[in-house]
């Protein structure tokens, strides 16, 4: 059972966006899709994990991250 | 007893460099100085921790990181 969540994340280049992708990529099949937009400062994640768990993972990057909501 | 270490880290903007600083900043007084250079792709850390411990922390950012050596 998976859900899609949106997070606001401070990303100023594609390297920043790549960091978000790689951190979520370490979670294996618990994360089935990740989309990043530097322009909109947004990370969209489809996952079987909770938004709190995903937020904690994204915060490991050292970026400022906020949970926006489920899509 | 602290030591200064150099790491090579893939950083393409100041946001990337800031992520490295913030992740190391969470370690409190175990890290006494951090310098980043996007131009040289280098993070210089003065810490009481081992290079392996610091490498693990820097890898949390989702960036590619390598330990270069003690300074």
Backbone of each chain as nested JSON, in Angstrom:
{
  "chains": [
    {"id": "A", "residues": [
      {"number": 1, "name": "UNK", "atoms": {"N": [0.86, -1.184, 0.0], "CA": [0.0, 0.0, 0.0], "C": [0.894, 1.231, 0.0]}},
      {"number": 2, "name": "UNK", "atoms": {"N": [0.872, 1.971, -1.1], "CA": [1.747, 3.142, -1.129], "C": [0.954, 4.412, -1.415]}},
      {"number": 3, "name": "UNK", "atoms": {"N": [1.588, 5.508, -1.033], "CA": [0.947, 6.813, -1.111], "C": [1.961, 7.794, -1.713]}},
      {"number": 4, "name": "UNK", "atoms": {"N": [1.43, 8.867, -2.287], "CA": [2.315, 9.889, -2.846], "C": [2.274, 11.149, -1.991]}},
      {"number": 5, "name": "UNK", "atoms": {"N": [3.452, 11.627, -1.636], "CA": [3.587, 12.782, -0.739], "C": [4.399, 13.883, -1.407]}},
      {"number": 6, "name": "UNK", "atoms": {"N": [4.1, 15.113, -1.038], "CA": [4.897, 16.237, -1.519], "C": [5.643, 16.892, -0.361]}},
      {"number": 7, "name": "UNK", "atoms": {"N": [6.899, 17.211, -0.634], "CA": [7.743, 17.908, 0.34], "C": [8.309, 19.163, -0.314]}},
      {"number": 8, "name": "UNK", "atoms": {"N": [8.397, 20.22, 0.474], "CA": [9.105, 21.411, 0.016], "C": [10.544, 21.273, 0.478]}},
      {"number": 9, "name": "UNK", "atoms": {"N": [11.469, 21.461, -0.429], "CA": [12.872, 21.26, -0.075], "C": [13.742, 22.332, -0.725]}},
      {"number": 10, "name": "UNK", "atoms": {"N": [14.664, 22.881, 0.066], "CA": [15.568, 23.926, -0.43], "C": [16.603, 23.307, -1.365]}},
      {"number": 11, "name": "UNK", "atoms": {"N": [16.401, 23.472, -2.67], "CA": [17.343, 22.925, -3.663], "C": [17.724, 24.051, -4.611]}},
      {"number": 12, "name": "UNK", "atoms": {"N": [19.037, 24.275, -4.753], "CA": [19.444, 25.379, -5.618], "C": [20.147, 24.923, -6.888]}},
      {"number": 13, "name": "UNK", "atoms": {"N": [20.357, 23.615, -7.041], "CA": [20.939, 23.118, -8.297], "C": [20.542, 21.662, -8.469]}},
      {"number": 14, "name": "UNK", "atoms": {"N": [20.893, 21.097, -9.618], "CA": [20.554, 19.689, -9.868], "C": [21.338, 18.747, -8.945]}},
      {"number": 15, "name": "UNK", "atoms": {"N": [22.465, 19.23, -8.429], "CA": [23.214, 18.433, -7.456], "C": [22.426, 18.275, -6.168]}},
      {"number": 16, "name": "UNK", "atoms": {"N": [21.741, 19.316, -5.756], "CA": [20.868, 19.277, -4.583], "C": [19.727, 18.276, -4.822]}},
      {"number": 17, "name": "UNK", "atoms": {"N": [19.123, 18.357, -6.001], "CA": [18.012, 17.453, -6.334], "C": [18.507, 16.011, -6.381]}},
      {"number": 18, "name": "UNK", "atoms": {"N": [19.7, 15.823, -6.929], "CA": [20.274, 14.478, -6.998], "C": [20.513, 13.898, -5.616]}},
      {"number": 19, "name": "UNK", "atoms": {"N": [20.878, 14.743, -4.67], "CA": [21.099, 14.274, -3.296], "C": [19.798, 13.71, -2.725]}},
      {"number": 20, "name": "UNK", "atoms": {"N": [18.698, 14.406, -2.95], "CA": [17.392, 13.926, -2.471], "C": [17.073, 12.573, -3.099]}},
      {"number": 21, "name": "UNK", "atoms": {"N": [17.312, 12.469, -4.394], "CA": [17.035, 11.203, -5.097], "C": [17.888, 10.062, -4.567]}},
      {"number": 22, "name": "UNK", "atoms": {"N": [19.155, 10.346, -4.323], "CA": [20.043, 9.27, -3.865], "C": [19.705, 8.815, -2.456]}},
      {"number": 23, "name": "UNK", "atoms": {"N": [19.355, 9.758, -1.573], "CA": [18.996, 9.384, -0.204], "C": [17.737, 8.503, -0.218]}},
      {"number": 24, "name": "UNK", "atoms": {"N": [16.756, 8.899, -1.009], "CA": [15.528, 8.092, -1.086], "C": [15.785, 6.777, -1.832]}},
      {"number": 25, "name": "UNK", "atoms": {"N": [16.732, 6.804, -2.751], "CA": [17.074, 5.598, -3.505], "C": [17.656, 4.497, -2.629]}},
      {"number": 26, "name": "UNK", "atoms": {"N": [18.236, 4.904, -1.48], "CA": [18.813, 3.912, -0.551], "C": [17.726, 3.097, 0.151]}},
      {"number": 27, "name": "UNK", "atoms": {"N": [16.478, 3.526, 0.059], "CA": [15.392, 2.879, 0.807], "C": [14.793, 1.694, 0.052]}},
      {"number": 28, "name": "UNK", "atoms": {"N": [15.371, 1.369, -1.096], "CA": [14.949, 0.185, -1.845], "C": [13.518, 0.264, -2.315]}},
      {"number": 29, "name": "UNK", "atoms": {"N": [12.793, -0.873, -2.255], "CA": [11.455, -0.906, -2.843], "C": [10.384, -0.291, -1.933]}},
      {"number": 30, "name": "UNK", "atoms": {"N": [10.813, 0.299, -0.816], "CA": [9.858, 1.06, 0.004], "C": [9.539, 2.411, -0.645]}},
      {"number": 31, "name": "UNK", "atoms": {"N": [10.38, 2.806, -1.595], "CA": [10.129, 4.041, -2.351], "C": [10.021, 3.662, -3.824]}},
      {"number": 32, "name": "UNK", "atoms": {"N": [8.862, 3.886, -4.433], "CA": [8.657, 3.426, -5.813], "C": [8.801, 4.536, -6.847]}},
      {"number": 33, "name": "UNK", "atoms": {"N": [8.703, 5.8, -6.42], "CA": [8.91, 6.886, -7.381], "C": [9.354, 8.161, -6.664]}},
      {"number": 34, "name": "UNK", "atoms": {"N": [10.274, 8.89, -7.306], "CA": [10.727, 10.176, -6.773], "C": [10.802, 11.168, -7.927]}},
      {"number": 35, "name": "UNK", "atoms": {"N": [10.184, 12.318, -7.756], "CA": [10.335, 13.383, -8.74], "C": [10.8, 14.629, -8.011]}},
      {"number": 36, "name": "UNK", "atoms": {"N": [11.755, 15.334, -8.625], "CA": [12.264, 16.554, -7.985], "C": [12.096, 17.726, -8.935]}},
      {"number": 37, "name": "UNK", "atoms": {"N": [11.802, 18.877, -8.378], "CA": [11.749, 20.105, -9.169], "C": [12.493, 21.203, -8.43]}},
      {"number": 38, "name": "UNK", "atoms": {"N": [13.649, 21.579, -8.985], "CA": [14.423, 22.666, -8.39], "C": [13.63, 23.967, -8.546]}},
      {"number": 39, "name": "UNK", "atoms": {"N": [12.982, 24.113, -9.69], "CA": [12.219, 25.335, -9.965], "C": [11.129, 25.555, -8.914]}},
      {"number": 40, "name": "UNK", "atoms": {"N": [10.412, 24.472, -8.591], "CA": [9.319, 24.59, -7.624], "C": [9.728, 24.239, -6.197]}},
      {"number": 41, "name": "UNK", "atoms": {"N": [11.016, 23.876, -5.999], "CA": [11.508, 23.513, -4.653], "C": [10.674, 22.38, -4.071]}},
      {"number": 42, "name": "UNK", "atoms": {"N": [10.406, 21.379, -4.904], "CA": [9.477, 20.333, -4.5], "C": [10.022, 18.931, -4.797]}},
      {"number": 43, "name": "UNK", "atoms": {"N": [9.801, 18.024, -3.832], "CA": [10.13, 16.613, -4.013], "C": [8.837, 15.826, -3.848]}},
      {"number": 44, "name": "UNK", "atoms": {"N": [8.509, 15.017, -4.839], "CA": [7.291, 14.205, -4.808], "C": [7.702, 12.741, -4.707]}},
      {"number": 45, "name": "UNK", "atoms": {"N": [7.196, 12.074, -3.691], "CA": [7.658, 10.715, -3.375], "C": [6.468, 9.763, -3.28]}},
      {"number": 46, "name": "UNK", "atoms": {"N": [6.566, 8.642, -3.964], "CA": [5.572, 7.58, -3.81], "C": [6.216, 6.456, -3.015]}},
      {"number": 47, "name": "UNK", "atoms": {"N": [5.583, 6.119, -1.883], "CA": [6.257, 5.231, -0.93], "C": [5.254, 4.51, -0.037]}},
      {"number": 48, "name": "UNK", "atoms": {"N": [5.698, 3.38, 0.503], "CA": [4.906, 2.67, 1.517], "C": [5.225, 3.196, 2.92]}},
      {"number": 49, "name": "UNK", "atoms": {"N": [6.176, 4.122, 3.019], "CA": [6.552, 4.686, 4.316], "C": [5.618, 5.851, 4.682]}},
      {"number": 50, "name": "UNK", "atoms": {"N": [5.686, 6.251, 5.94], "CA": [4.87, 7.393, 6.377], "C": [5.563, 8.701, 5.993]}},
      {"number": 51, "name": "UNK", "atoms": {"N": [4.802, 9.792, 6.015], "CA": [5.394, 11.094, 5.687], "C": [6.462, 11.476, 6.706]}},
      {"number": 52, "name": "UNK", "atoms": {"N": [6.259, 11.113, 7.972], "CA": [7.265, 11.411, 8.999], "C": [8.574, 10.677, 8.735]}},
      {"number": 53, "name": "UNK", "atoms": {"N": [8.463, 9.424, 8.348], "CA": [9.664, 8.632, 8.048], "C": [10.412, 9.223, 6.848]}},
      {"number": 54, "name": "UNK", "atoms": {"N": [9.658, 9.606, 5.829], "CA": [10.281, 10.192, 4.635], "C": [10.913, 11.544, 4.947]}},
      {"number": 55, "name": "UNK", "atoms": {"N": [10.233, 12.324, 5.778], "CA": [10.775, 13.623, 6.181], "C": [12.12, 13.436, 6.886]}},
      {"number": 56, "name": "UNK", "atoms": {"N": [12.186, 12.46, 7.793], "CA": [13.434, 12.2, 8.521], "C": [14.551, 11.809, 7.55]}},
      {"number": 57, "name": "UNK", "atoms": {"N": [14.214, 11.01, 6.547], "CA": [15.228, 10.617, 5.553], "C": [15.713, 11.826, 4.761]}},
      {"number": 58, "name": "UNK", "atoms": {"N": [14.765, 12.653, 4.313], "CA": [15.142, 13.834, 3.515], "C": [15.964, 14.822, 4.338]}},
      {"number": 59, "name": "UNK", "atoms": {"N": [15.685, 14.895, 5.636], "CA": [16.432, 15.826, 6.498], "C": [17.893, 15.417, 6.651]}},
      {"number": 60, "name": "UNK", "atoms": {"N": [18.19, 14.127, 6.433], "CA": [19.587, 13.676, 6.503], "C": [20.468, 14.401, 5.501]}},
      {"number": 61, "name": "UNK", "atoms": {"N": [19.873, 14.893, 4.416], "CA": [20.66, 15.581, 3.391], "C": [21.243, 16.895, 3.883]}},
      {"number": 62, "name": "UNK", "atoms": {"N": [20.735, 17.404, 5.002], "CA": [21.194, 18.699, 5.488], "C": [20.454, 19.863, 4.841]}},
      {"number": 63, "name": "UNK", "atoms": {"N": [19.422, 19.541, 4.063], "CA": [18.609, 20.586, 3.436], "C": [17.41, 20.898, 4.332]}},
      {"number": 64, "name": "UNK", "atoms": {"N": [16.879, 22.092, 4.142], "CA": [15.65, 22.45, 4.835], "C": [14.483, 21.771, 4.104]}},
      {"number": 65, "name": "UNK", "atoms": {"N": [13.691, 21.003, 4.835], "CA": [12.593, 20.243, 4.223], "C": [11.335, 20.403, 5.053]}},
      {"number": 66, "name": "UNK", "atoms": {"N": [10.198, 20.525, 4.361], "CA": [8.905, 20.57, 5.043], "C": [7.936, 19.638, 4.329]}},
      {"number": 67, "name": "UNK", "atoms": {"N": [7.094, 18.962, 5.085], "CA": [6.053, 18.126, 4.479], "C": [4.92, 19.041, 4.033]}},
      {"number": 68, "name": "UNK", "atoms": {"N": [4.523, 18.932, 2.784], "CA": [3.405, 19.735, 2.287], "C": [2.088, 18.979, 2.46]}},
      {"number": 69, "name": "UNK", "atoms": {"N": [2.033, 17.75, 1.944], "CA": [0.791, 16.987, 2.077], "C": [0.792, 15.758, 1.197]}},
      {"number": 70, "name": "UNK", "atoms": {"N": [-0.229, 14.934, 1.359], "CA": [-0.412, 13.773, 0.498], "C": [-1.105, 14.247, -0.78]}},
      {"number": 71, "name": "UNK", "atoms": {"N": [-0.773, 13.602, -1.894], "CA": [-1.343, 14.024, -3.179], "C": [-2.573, 13.169, -3.515]}}
    ]},
    {"id": "B", "residues": [
      {"number": 1, "name": "UNK", "atoms": {"N": [41.299, 15.766, 21.848], "CA": [42.323, 15.552, 20.801], "C": [41.642, 15.582, 19.447]}},
      {"number": 2, "name": "UNK", "atoms": {"N": [41.898, 16.629, 18.676], "CA": [41.22, 16.692, 17.388], "C": [42.217, 16.754, 16.245]}},
      {"number": 3, "name": "UNK", "atoms": {"N": [41.735, 16.382, 15.088], "CA": [42.562, 16.252, 13.896], "C": [41.827, 16.914, 12.739]}},
      {"number": 4, "name": "UNK", "atoms": {"N": [42.569, 17.344, 11.727], "CA": [41.943, 17.951, 10.55], "C": [42.043, 16.993, 9.362]}},
      {"number": 5, "name": "UNK", "atoms": {"N": [40.902, 16.769, 8.735], "CA": [40.801, 15.82, 7.622], "C": [40.277, 16.511, 6.376]}},
      {"number": 6, "name": "UNK", "atoms": {"N": [40.677, 16.014, 5.229], "CA": [40.135, 16.521, 3.966], "C": [39.324, 15.442, 3.265]}},
      {"number": 7, "name": "UNK", "atoms": {"N": [38.183, 15.858, 2.744], "CA": [37.316, 14.968, 1.967], "C": [37.053, 15.604, 0.618]}},
      {"number": 8, "name": "UNK", "atoms": {"N": [36.987, 14.763, -0.398], "CA": [36.554, 15.224, -1.711], "C": [35.054, 14.985, -1.783]}},
      {"number": 9, "name": "UNK", "atoms": {"N": [34.301, 16.004, -2.153], "CA": [32.845, 15.871, -2.16], "C": [32.263, 16.556, -3.382]}},
      {"number": 10, "name": "UNK", "atoms": {"N": [31.322, 15.878, -4.04], "CA": [30.672, 16.427, -5.237], "C": [29.71, 17.542, -4.827]}},
      {"number": 11, "name": "UNK", "atoms": {"N": [30.126, 18.779, -5.038], "CA": [29.289, 19.938, -4.701], "C": [29.216, 20.837, -5.92]}},
      {"number": 12, "name": "UNK", "atoms": {"N": [28.019, 21.161, -6.347], "CA": [27.9, 21.992, -7.546], "C": [27.348, 23.387, -7.262]}},
      {"number": 13, "name": "UNK", "atoms": {"N": [26.962, 23.657, -6.022], "CA": [26.507, 25.016, -5.689], "C": [26.712, 25.261, -4.195]}},
      {"number": 14, "name": "UNK", "atoms": {"N": [26.459, 26.471, -3.758], "CA": [26.644, 26.771, -2.334], "C": [25.598, 26.051, -1.465]}},
      {"number": 15, "name": "UNK", "atoms": {"N": [24.475, 25.664, -2.09], "CA": [23.474, 24.874, -1.358], "C": [24.021, 23.493, -1.004]}},
      {"number": 16, "name": "UNK", "atoms": {"N": [24.772, 22.932, -1.918], "CA": [25.436, 21.64, -1.677], "C": [26.442, 21.782, -0.531]}},
      {"number": 17, "name": "UNK", "atoms": {"N": [27.237, 22.85, -0.579], "CA": [28.239, 23.088, 0.458], "C": [27.563, 23.318, 1.808]}},
      {"number": 18, "name": "UNK", "atoms": {"N": [26.443, 24.054, 1.79], "CA": [25.694, 24.307, 3.02], "C": [25.169, 23.021, 3.63]}},
      {"number": 19, "name": "UNK", "atoms": {"N": [24.78, 22.072, 2.79], "CA": [24.288, 20.783, 3.294], "C": [25.388, 20.074, 4.079]}},
      {"number": 20, "name": "UNK", "atoms": {"N": [26.597, 20.089, 3.541], "CA": [27.726, 19.455, 4.239], "C": [27.944, 20.131, 5.595]}},
      {"number": 21, "name": "UNK", "atoms": {"N": [27.893, 21.463, 5.591], "CA": [28.101, 22.202, 6.844], "C": [27.016, 21.901, 7.866]}},
      {"number": 22, "name": "UNK", "atoms": {"N": [25.774, 21.82, 7.405], "CA": [24.674, 21.576, 8.349], "C": [24.724, 20.17, 8.936]}},
      {"number": 23, "name": "UNK", "atoms": {"N": [25.062, 19.182, 8.081], "CA": [25.15, 17.803, 8.585], "C": [26.25, 17.699, 9.65]}},
      {"number": 24, "name": "UNK", "atoms": {"N": [27.39, 18.32, 9.386], "CA": [28.485, 18.279, 10.36], "C": [28.162, 19.153, 11.572]}},
      {"number": 25, "name": "UNK", "atoms": {"N": [27.383, 20.201, 11.367], "CA": [26.981, 21.078, 12.464], "C": [26.121, 20.384, 13.5]}},
      {"number": 26, "name": "UNK", "atoms": {"N": [25.435, 19.307, 13.083], "CA": [24.596, 18.54, 14.012], "C": [25.423, 17.736, 15.01]}},
      {"number": 27, "name": "UNK", "atoms": {"N": [26.725, 17.624, 14.772], "CA": [27.565, 16.771, 15.618], "C": [28.097, 17.507, 16.846]}},
      {"number": 28, "name": "UNK", "atoms": {"N": [27.68, 18.762, 17.01], "CA": [28.029, 19.516, 18.215], "C": [29.51, 19.772, 18.333]}},
      {"number": 29, "name": "UNK", "atoms": {"N": [30.027, 19.686, 19.559], "CA": [31.424, 20.085, 19.768], "C": [32.424, 18.99, 19.388]}},
      {"number": 30, "name": "UNK", "atoms": {"N": [31.912, 17.905, 18.799], "CA": [32.839, 16.906, 18.252], "C": [33.451, 17.389, 16.937]}},
      {"number": 31, "name": "UNK", "atoms": {"N": [32.83, 18.427, 16.363], "CA": [33.372, 19.039, 15.145], "C": [33.645, 20.508, 15.445]}},
      {"number": 32, "name": "UNK", "atoms": {"N": [34.91, 20.911, 15.371], "CA": [35.251, 22.278, 15.777], "C": [35.428, 23.231, 14.611]}},
      {"number": 33, "name": "UNK", "atoms": {"N": [35.656, 22.71, 13.41], "CA": [35.748, 23.606, 12.251], "C": [35.408, 22.862, 10.966]}},
      {"number": 34, "name": "UNK", "atoms": {"N": [34.714, 23.574, 10.071], "CA": [34.377, 23.013, 8.755], "C": [34.623, 24.091, 7.716]}},
      {"number": 35, "name": "UNK", "atoms": {"N": [35.362, 23.748, 6.684], "CA": [35.523, 24.657, 5.546], "C": [35.143, 23.906, 4.287]}},
      {"number": 36, "name": "UNK", "atoms": {"N": [34.406, 24.59, 3.412], "CA": [33.988, 23.943, 2.162], "C": [34.482, 24.776, 0.989]}},
      {"number": 37, "name": "UNK", "atoms": {"N": [34.847, 24.093, -0.089], "CA": [35.203, 24.778, -1.326], "C": [34.511, 24.08, -2.481]}},
      {"number": 38, "name": "UNK", "atoms": {"N": [33.522, 24.765, -3.062], "CA": [32.844, 24.205, -4.234], "C": [33.839, 24.144, -5.396]}},
      {"number": 39, "name": "UNK", "atoms": {"N": [34.661, 25.173, -5.498], "CA": [35.633, 25.233, -6.594], "C": [36.568, 24.025, -6.586]}},
      {"number": 40, "name": "UNK", "atoms": {"N": [37.039, 23.665, -5.39], "CA": [37.981, 22.544, -5.28], "C": [37.308, 21.23, -4.913]}},
      {"number": 41, "name": "UNK", "atoms": {"N": [35.973, 21.253, -4.764], "CA": [35.225, 20.04, -4.407], "C": [35.788, 19.434, -3.124]}},
      {"number": 42, "name": "UNK", "atoms": {"N": [36.036, 20.284, -2.147], "CA": [36.725, 19.824, -0.95], "C": [36.041, 20.294, 0.332]}},
      {"number": 43, "name": "UNK", "atoms": {"N": [35.972, 19.388, 1.309], "CA": [35.465, 19.72, 2.644], "C": [36.594, 19.427, 3.628]}},
      {"number": 44, "name": "UNK", "atoms": {"N": [36.941, 20.418, 4.43], "CA": [38.012, 20.27, 5.414], "C": [37.378, 20.343, 6.803]}},
      {"number": 45, "name": "UNK", "atoms": {"N": [37.616, 19.317, 7.605], "CA": [36.928, 19.175, 8.888], "C": [37.925, 18.986, 10.014]}},
      {"number": 46, "name": "UNK", "atoms": {"N": [37.765, 19.754, 11.072], "CA": [38.568, 19.535, 12.28], "C": [37.648, 18.932, 13.334]}},
      {"number": 47, "name": "UNK", "atoms": {"N": [38.032, 17.757, 13.836], "CA": [37.099, 16.98, 14.657], "C": [37.834, 16.011, 15.566]}},
      {"number": 48, "name": "UNK", "atoms": {"N": [37.142, 15.622, 16.641], "CA": [37.664, 14.558, 17.508], "C": [37.213, 13.183, 17.008]}},
      {"number": 49, "name": "UNK", "atoms": {"N": [36.398, 13.157, 15.963], "CA": [35.915, 11.89, 15.42], "C": [36.937, 11.304, 14.433]}},
      {"number": 50, "name": "UNK", "atoms": {"N": [36.761, 10.018, 14.087], "CA": [37.657, 9.388, 13.114], "C": [37.219, 9.775, 11.697]}},
      {"number": 51, "name": "UNK", "atoms": {"N": [38.1, 9.569, 10.742], "CA": [37.772, 9.881, 9.342], "C": [36.621, 8.997, 8.858]}},
      {"number": 52, "name": "UNK", "atoms": {"N": [36.571, 7.753, 9.306], "CA": [35.478, 6.851, 8.915], "C": [34.137, 7.354, 9.426]}},
      {"number": 53, "name": "UNK", "atoms": {"N": [34.11, 7.828, 10.66], "CA": [32.866, 8.366, 11.23], "C": [32.415, 9.608, 10.472]}},
      {"number": 54, "name": "UNK", "atoms": {"N": [33.373, 10.472, 10.151], "CA": [33.033, 11.704, 9.42], "C": [32.571, 11.379, 8.005]}},
      {"number": 55, "name": "UNK", "atoms": {"N": [33.218, 10.395, 7.388], "CA": [32.815, 9.972, 6.039], "C": [31.362, 9.495, 6.046]}},
      {"number": 56, "name": "UNK", "atoms": {"N": [31.01, 8.688, 7.048], "CA": [29.638, 8.173, 7.155], "C": [28.637, 9.321, 7.31]}},
      {"number": 57, "name": "UNK", "atoms": {"N": [29.018, 10.325, 8.095], "CA": [28.12, 11.48, 8.271], "C": [27.953, 12.238, 6.961]}},
      {"number": 58, "name": "UNK", "atoms": {"N": [29.058, 12.478, 6.27], "CA": [28.989, 13.234, 5.013], "C": [28.203, 12.464, 3.946]}},
      {"number": 59, "name": "UNK", "atoms": {"N": [28.283, 11.133, 3.997], "CA": [27.552, 10.334, 3.006], "C": [26.043, 10.419, 3.186]}},
      {"number": 60, "name": "UNK", "atoms": {"N": [25.606, 10.773, 4.386], "CA": [24.167, 10.953, 4.624], "C": [23.57, 12.015, 3.712]}},
      {"number": 61, "name": "UNK", "atoms": {"N": [24.396, 12.96, 3.275], "CA": [23.894, 14.034, 2.418], "C": [23.427, 13.538, 1.052]}},
      {"number": 62, "name": "UNK", "atoms": {"N": [23.808, 12.304, 0.679], "CA": [23.465, 11.817, -0.652], "C": [24.459, 12.252, -1.716]}},
      {"number": 63, "name": "UNK", "atoms": {"N": [25.541, 12.884, -1.275], "CA": [26.589, 13.312, -2.209], "C": [27.668, 12.249, -2.283]}},
      {"number": 64, "name": "UNK", "atoms": {"N": [28.41, 12.262, -3.388], "CA": [29.551, 11.368, -3.509], "C": [30.701, 11.961, -2.698]}},
      {"number": 65, "name": "UNK", "atoms": {"N": [31.247, 11.177, -1.781], "CA": [32.308, 11.68, -0.891], "C": [33.435, 10.677, -0.801]}},
      {"number": 66, "name": "UNK", "atoms": {"N": [34.662, 11.172, -0.79], "CA": [35.834, 10.315, -0.583], "C": [36.734, 10.962, 0.444]}},
      {"number": 67, "name": "UNK", "atoms": {"N": [37.352, 10.124, 1.281], "CA": [38.331, 10.631, 2.234], "C": [39.643, 10.843, 1.483]}},
      {"number": 68, "name": "UNK", "atoms": {"N": [40.219, 12.04, 1.609], "CA": [41.509, 12.296, 0.946], "C": [42.655, 11.992, 1.908]}},
      {"number": 69, "name": "UNK", "atoms": {"N": [42.608, 12.594, 3.115], "CA": [43.695, 12.344, 4.053], "C": [43.655, 13.301, 5.226]}},
      {"number": 70, "name": "UNK", "atoms": {"N": [44.505, 13.046, 6.189], "CA": [44.644, 13.961, 7.32], "C": [45.609, 15.072, 6.888]}},
      {"number": 71, "name": "UNK", "atoms": {"N": [45.36, 16.265, 7.415], "CA": [46.171, 17.415, 6.994], "C": [47.3, 17.624, 7.991]}}
    ]}
  ]
}
